[in-house]
Amino acid sequence: MSHDPRPSAPKPAPVRWRRGEKRILSRTRILDLTSVPFHHPRRDVGREFVIIDAPDWVNVIAHTADDRLVLVNQFRYGADAFSWEIPGGVIDPGEDPVAAGVRELLEETGYAGERARILASIHPNPAIMSNRCHLVLVENCRRVADTEWDPDEEMEIAAVPVAEVYERARAGGITHSLVLDGLFFFEPLWRAARGASGAA
């Protein structure tokens, strides 16, 4: 097969679709299902898309002074199975993501710590969801209080060595995608700290 050395014509850069007014299809306790019209300004194409409007979420990397991560194991109704995860939950309206992370960590596990800060803010699924998940790191965590679970919460709490957490994740023992995102952003910080301290 001969190869044509001539470069192909450059394709135009993608453009932002114009958004119309959304229409509520269904309201539930945890999300709104909406229909939103979008129009492509170049190709004169219009279409209605179904979008899930949900509150922002927070997930917490809770790192202890003895190099462990606080994990929770809870039953998840969507998967119909137990799931090992980092603590997290829904951000209340107007609540700061870092404050929400500190609150969720304390309520779910009884742990608190220092230097709480945002690691990253990500879109759980930008194809169909409008919200963000904020990944918060809390350092020097320790158990300081009893848990305060919601009526539908019940979980096992464990402080697991960080290296073991990554082994579990790579072996398929942690499958929650947002938890894996949190571990992804934490890993270079953890490895840098281990290198600075001379850890193997």
C-alpha positions in Angstrom: 0.0 0.0 0.0 1.4 3.4 -1.0 1.7 6.2 1.5 0.6 9.7 0.6 3.1 12.0 2.1 0.9 15.0 1.8 -0.5 16.3 5.1 -4.2 16.0 5.4 -6.2 19.3 5.8 -6.5 20.4 9.4 -9.9 19.7 11.0 -11.6 22.6 12.7 -11.3 22.8 16.4 -14.4 21.6 18.4 -16.7 24.3 19.5 -18.9 24.8 22.5 -22.5 23.8 22.0 -25.1 26.3 23.1 -27.2 25.3 26.0 -30.9 25.9 26.3 -33.2 25.8 29.3 -33.3 22.6 31.2 -36.6 20.7 31.9 -37.0 18.6 35.0 -38.0 15.0 34.2 -37.9 13.7 37.7 -36.9 14.8 41.2 -35.5 12.4 43.7 -34.0 12.6 47.2 -30.4 12.5 45.8 -30.6 14.0 42.3 -32.7 15.6 39.5 -33.0 14.0 36.1 -33.2 16.7 33.5 -33.6 17.2 29.8 -31.4 19.9 28.3 -31.4 21.2 24.7 -28.1 21.9 23.1 -27.4 23.4 19.7 -24.2 23.1 17.6 -23.5 26.6 16.2 -21.5 25.4 13.1 -23.5 22.4 11.9 -27.0 23.6 12.8 -27.6 20.5 14.8 -29.8 20.5 17.9 -30.6 17.7 20.3 -32.0 17.1 23.8 -29.7 15.4 26.3 -30.5 13.7 29.6 -28.4 15.1 32.4 -28.2 14.1 36.0 -28.1 17.2 38.3 -26.6 16.1 41.7 -25.0 18.0 44.5 -21.2 18.1 44.6 -19.5 15.3 46.6 -16.4 15.1 48.7 -14.0 12.2 49.3 -11.3 12.2 51.9 -7.8 10.8 51.9 -7.3 10.6 55.7 -3.6 9.9 56.4 -2.4 9.0 59.8 1.0 9.8 61.4 2.0 6.1 61.2 1.4 6.0 57.5 -2.0 4.5 57.2 -5.2 5.5 55.3 -8.6 5.4 57.0 -10.9 3.2 54.9 -14.6 2.3 55.3 -16.3 -0.9 54.1 -20.0 -0.4 53.5 -22.8 -2.0 51.6 -23.6 -0.2 48.3 -27.1 -0.6 47.0 -26.2 0.1 43.3 -23.5 -2.6 43.2 -25.5 -4.8 45.7 -22.1 -5.5 47.4 -19.7 -4.3 50.0 -17.2 -1.7 48.9 -13.9 -0.6 50.5 -13.7 3.1 50.1 -12.2 6.3 51.6 -14.7 8.4 53.6 -17.0 10.8 51.8 -20.4 12.1 51.2 -22.6 14.9 49.9 -21.7 18.5 50.3 -24.4 20.6 51.8 -25.7 23.7 49.9 -23.2 26.5 50.4 -20.8 24.4 52.3 -17.0 24.7 51.7 -15.6 21.4 50.2 -12.8 21.2 52.7 -15.2 21.8 55.6 -17.5 19.1 54.2 -14.6 16.7 54.0 -13.6 17.3 57.6 -17.2 16.9 58.7 -17.8 13.7 56.7 -14.5 12.2 58.0 -15.5 12.9 61.6 -19.1 11.7 61.2 -18.3 8.5 59.3 -15.1 7.4 61.2 -14.6 9.5 64.3 -11.2 10.6 62.9 -9.9 14.2 62.7 -6.6 15.6 61.6 -4.6 18.6 60.4 -3.8 20.6 57.2 -7.0 19.7 55.4 -6.8 20.8 51.8 -8.1 20.1 48.3 -6.1 17.6 46.2 -8.2 17.9 43.1 -11.8 18.6 41.9 -13.0 16.1 39.3 -16.1 15.4 37.2 -17.5 11.9 38.2 -18.9 11.5 34.7 -19.1 14.6 32.5 -21.0 12.8 29.8 -24.2 12.7 31.9 -23.5 14.4 35.2 -23.2 18.0 36.1 -21.5 17.8 39.5 -18.0 17.6 40.8 -16.3 15.5 43.4 -13.7 17.3 45.6 -10.8 15.2 46.8 -9.6 16.4 50.2 -6.4 15.4 52.0 -6.3 15.4 55.8 -3.0 14.7 57.5 -2.0 13.4 61.0 -5.4 11.8 61.4 -6.4 10.2 64.7 -9.5 8.8 66.3 -11.1 11.5 68.5 -14.8 10.8 68.7 -17.6 8.3 68.2 -19.2 7.9 64.8 -22.4 9.7 63.8 -23.9 7.6 61.0 -27.0 8.5 59.0 -29.9 6.0 59.4 -28.9 4.1 56.2 -25.2 4.0 57.1 -23.4 1.1 58.7 -19.7 0.5 58.0 -16.5 -1.2 59.1 -13.7 1.2 59.7 -10.0 0.3 59.3 -6.7 2.2 59.2 -4.7 0.3 56.6 -1.0 0.8 55.8 -0.8 3.0 52.7 1.3 0.4 50.7 -1.3 -2.2 51.4 -4.1 0.1 50.2 -2.3 0.5 46.9 -1.8 -3.3 46.7 -5.5 -3.8 47.3 -6.4 -1.3 44.6 -4.1 -2.8 42.0 -5.4 -6.3 42.8 -9.1 -5.2 42.3 -10.0 -5.0 46.0 -11.0 -1.4 45.6 -13.3 -0.7 42.7 -14.9 2.7 43.4 -13.7 4.9 40.6 -13.7 8.1 42.7 -11.7 6.4 45.4 -9.1 5.3 42.8 -9.0 8.9 41.7 -8.2 10.0 45.2 -5.4 7.4 45.5 -4.0 8.6 42.1 -3.6 12.2 43.3 -2.3 11.2 46.7 0.4 8.7 45.5 3.0 11.2 44.3 2.8 13.2 47.5 3.1 10.0 49.6 6.1 8.7 47.5 7.8 12.1 47.8 7.4 12.1 51.5 8.7 8.6 51.8 11.7 9.5 49.7 12.4 12.6 51.9 12.2 10.5 55.0 14.5 7.8 53.6 11.7 5.1 53.6 12.3 2.1 51.5 
